[in-house]
């Protein structure tokens, strides 16, 4: 299974400035992905952000599938 991770905003400082992939990971849900990323990148464990899978905001129980694109979205405001 391959999942593409797209960090945005301040998360690019904590995780990666660019998109990256997780391959062959046994990650079935967004919650499991969060645990995996928190273990790999401890700085994000204390940050608040949402997940979007294939450009749709999802909750932590959302299932992940091969080829999914997961965006890490910190709080933002518009104007």
VEXDREN-2710 file (C-alpha; in Angstrom, 1 decimal):
% VEXDREN-2710
k/r/px/py/pz
1/UNK/0.0/0.0/0.0
2/UNK/1.2/3.5/-0.9
3/UNK/-0.1/6.7/0.7
4/UNK/1.1/10.1/-0.3
5/UNK/1.4/12.7/2.5
6/UNK/1.1/16.4/1.8
7/UNK/2.0/18.6/4.8
8/UNK/0.9/22.3/4.7
9/UNK/1.7/25.4/6.7
10/UNK/3.7/25.1/9.9
11/UNK/3.6/21.3/9.5
12/UNK/6.2/21.5/6.7
13/UNK/8.7/22.6/9.4
14/UNK/7.8/19.6/11.6
15/UNK/7.4/16.8/9.1
16/UNK/8.7/17.7/5.6
17/UNK/8.8/20.7/3.3
18/UNK/7.6/18.5/0.5
19/UNK/5.1/15.7/-0.2
20/UNK/6.4/12.2/0.6
21/UNK/5.1/8.7/0.4
22/UNK/4.6/5.9/2.9
23/UNK/5.0/2.5/1.2
24/UNK/4.2/-1.0/2.6
25/UNK/2.9/0.6/5.8
26/UNK/0.2/-1.4/7.6
27/UNK/-1.9/1.7/8.1
28/UNK/-5.7/1.1/7.7
29/UNK/-7.2/4.3/9.2
30/UNK/-6.4/8.0/9.7
31/UNK/-6.0/7.3/13.4
32/UNK/-3.3/4.7/12.7
33/UNK/-1.6/7.2/10.3
34/UNK/-1.6/9.8/13.0
35/UNK/0.0/7.4/15.5
36/UNK/2.6/6.5/12.9
37/UNK/3.4/10.1/12.0
38/UNK/3.6/11.1/15.7
39/UNK/6.1/8.4/16.3
40/UNK/8.2/9.4/13.3
41/UNK/7.9/13.1/13.9
42/UNK/7.4/13.8/17.6
43/UNK/7.0/17.6/17.0
44/UNK/3.6/17.1/15.4
45/UNK/2.1/15.2/18.4
46/UNK/1.4/18.5/20.1
47/UNK/0.2/20.4/17.0
48/UNK/-3.5/20.7/16.1
49/UNK/-4.4/19.9/12.5
50/UNK/-7.0/18.1/10.4
51/UNK/-6.7/15.4/7.7
52/UNK/-8.0/15.5/4.2
53/UNK/-8.1/12.3/2.2
54/UNK/-8.3/12.9/-1.5
55/UNK/-9.3/16.5/-0.9
56/UNK/-12.1/15.7/1.5
57/UNK/-11.9/16.5/5.3
58/UNK/-12.2/13.3/7.2
59/UNK/-12.4/12.1/10.8
60/UNK/-9.8/9.7/12.5
61/UNK/-11.8/6.6/11.7
62/UNK/-11.7/7.2/8.0
63/UNK/-10.3/4.1/6.2
64/UNK/-7.2/4.5/4.0
65/UNK/-6.6/2.7/0.7
66/UNK/-3.8/2.2/-1.7
67/UNK/-3.1/5.4/-3.6
68/UNK/-4.8/7.8/-1.2
69/UNK/-3.4/11.3/-1.0
70/UNK/-3.5/12.6/2.6
71/UNK/-3.1/16.3/3.4
72/UNK/-2.1/17.6/6.8
73/UNK/-4.0/20.8/7.3
74/UNK/-3.1/23.2/10.2
75/UNK/-5.7/25.8/11.3
76/UNK/-6.1/28.6/8.9
77/UNK/-8.2/31.7/8.4
78/UNK/-9.3/33.4/5.3
79/UNK/-10.3/36.8/4.3
END
